[in-house]
């Protein structure tokens, strides 16, 4: 039994090497989609960041402003500033499936990491006592609470663990800290004048606040909830985005038509990038290689590769685009869940009955699904599943492997549930967004070795 297990694992390593060499050379995946709110067009443009072209337009409410996308890429939430609503977009269909009534003049918006709640910032500068945040339960698309904050709230950001929401209060020059368990404000922090956008570092240690009236960015230490630094930037700083590695924050300077690039180690500006007219929203692609800047003044998007910090492409969009928030879908992923802890070699030990599931995030409908299996106890020796549910011997050239099906939605799906003969199984599963009928270097995959006792 020991020799058989070792032989199985060696073959697994051999095919893993083939897998990586044949289809992951260069590690590529199709670019995610960007969702741009067109304030004066009552619509959202969908941009394919691979081709930098507009592929769809979605009608929403009046004066769409802020946007937030769920971590699994299944929904986008858009604040409609004039209608006092939030439009819910089903990304698989790119159409609105619900409109939720919220407070007055909704602007900023964030989704919790578990996608269970949405926090909507209701600006309403007409009444100092009416400034609040609506909390939406995404399972019912209904408001479950309103939280009073300081005067004229504008933007919001959520900590990576989902425990706190930070809200900028534009008219009060403060930031409100909301505990998401109790949905109560637990701290109010003074910052610069007219705070607009806010982002939180991926490690959850710092928040960066764009102070539109002070030409500065306040850095908040999350542990102490105190301002630890103030960084001079351009005139009327508006939106911010942080790179996935947390080393850089980019800030749009609305009046200067520039972007300030901040080094988060030193908290200083290291580069200033000219962009289009009146930049507002900004977001990075999931790999952190490219920034997309939304220019409200000339109806365009400036595309900036971080390798050069020079605008490489300009995309024309709708009237008065804003896209306030993180408007680009996250990185595609597929995870096999065996409901047991993996070791550092991606191995799990299970007892019957076995329950295997897989979770897909940020795929698009029609992405090709692939499954490769080594299961000698079932009479399957290194094979792939084809569209006729047949196991085909695995060729050395993995570009000959064809899909067994197609994605229809993001979420968690059952893979196998029941008893398996004791022994070792090796499984690779992935999806490919190129839709060319065979496995190639845009595949997103996971692999696992299962020991059934």
LINHUHU-V613083 format. One line per field, one symbol per residue. ss: DSSP state (~ for helix, > for strand, _ for the rest). phi: phi as a letter, one per 20 degrees, with the letter a starting at -180 (. if undefined). psi: psi as a letter, one per 40 degrees, with the letter a starting at -180 (. if undefined). Layout:
BEGIN
ss: ???
phi: ???
psi: ???
END
This chain:
BEGIN
ss: _~~~~~~~~~~~~~~~~~~~~~~_________>>>>>>____>>>>>>____>>>>>>>____>>>>>>_____>>>>>>____>>>>>>____>>>>>>>____>>>>>>_____>>>>>>_________>>>>>>____>>>>>>>____>>>>>>_____>>>>>>____>>>>>>____>>>>>>>____>>>>>>_____>>>>>>____>>>>>>____>>>>>>>____>>>>>>_____>>>>>>____>>>>>>____>>>>>>>____>>>>>>_____>>>>>>____>>>>>>____>>>>>>>____>__>___>____>>>>>_________>>>>___>>>>>>>>______>>>>>>>>~~~_>>>>>>_____>>>____~~~____>>____>>>>>>>>____>>>>>>>>>>__________>>>>>>>>>>_
phi: .fffffgfffffffffffgfffcdfnlcbfffedddfdgeclbceddeffdlcfdacdfcfelfcebbdffemeccdcedfeelcceddeffdlbfdacdfceelfcfbcdfgemeccddeefkeebfedfbceddeffdlcfdacdfcffmfccbbcfgemebdddedfedmcceddeffelcfdacdfcfemfdebccfgemecdddeefedlbceddfffelcfdacdfceelfcdcbdfgeneccdcedfeelcceddeffdlcfdacdfcfemfcfbbdfgemebdddedffclbcedcfffdlcfdbcdeceflfclepeedgfffbccedelbfeefdmdcdcdffecdccddcledgnfedcbcbdbffdmddkcdeefemdedgfffeffefdfeabfdaeqdcfdbbqecggqdccccbbccefldnbfbedfdbccbdddee
psi: ddddddddddddddddddddddeehegiiiiiihhhhhdeefihihhhedefiheihhhaahfhciiihideedihhhhhddefihhhhhddefiheihhhaahficiiiiideedihhhhhdgeehdeehihhhhhedefiheihhhaihficiiiiideedihhhhhdeefihhhhhedefiheihhhaahfhciiihidefdiihhhhdeefihhhhhddefiheihhhaahgiciiihideeeihhhhgdeefihhhhhedefiheihhhaahfhciiiiideedhihhhhddefihhhhheddfhhdihhhaahgicfhagehiihiihhhhefihiaeefiihiiiiihhiihhhfiiheihhihhhhgddefhhgiihaeefihhhhidgeeehiieaiieiiahihdhhaiiiiahihhhiiihedfeeihaeeihiiiihhhh.
END
